[in-house]
Amino acid sequence: MKTIVVVMGVSGSGKTTVASLLAERLGCAFQDGDDLHPRQNVEKMRSGTPLNDADRLPWLEAIGRCLDGWRERGESGVVTCSALKRAYREIVIGGRPDASLVYLKGTQALIHDRLVARTSHFMPVGLLDSQFAALQEPAEDERPIIVDVGPLPSAIVSEIVRSLRARR
């Protein structure tokens, strides 16, 4: 059975680490959604300017096309996407009932500390407040798998795999 998973959360929540480990565990494709951002989005964030909805639209549509490609080929895959607002999740997941949403949830303090320690990403710590301000946590009708980001990534992945299997 194919599995399509969108791993969401604010910057620094561990999306790339958890999603890549999850894809490895599931034996499927992995796509870092950040790699699908247009260059101007990356430059805007790097300069400390938050993206607006118009900036995000081409990126969200690219992530949706990634999912559609896996679905058309009958493949499984895991993609990361901050998907902070419900409207963004509608673009990425809407009309794709076979896609599962995983929300990596953590406190602002914990995630701030992680961002301070991170050196290899374009997203500056200063944008974390805007991420939490924009965050609309997934509602029950979105059927999210909500996972606390406190444990080790391997434990988080094990919890996600258990939740995905329980849905089958």
Buried (B, 14 or more C-beta within 10 A) or exposed (E): EEBBBBBBBBBBBBBBBBBBBBBEBBEBBBBBBBEBBEEEBBEBBEEEBBBEEEBBBEBBEBBBEBBEEBBEEEEBBBBBBBBBBBBBBBBBBBEBEEBBBBBBBBEBEBBBEBBEEEEEEBBBBEBBEBBBEBBEEBEEEBEBBEBEBEEEBEEBBBBBBEBBEEEE
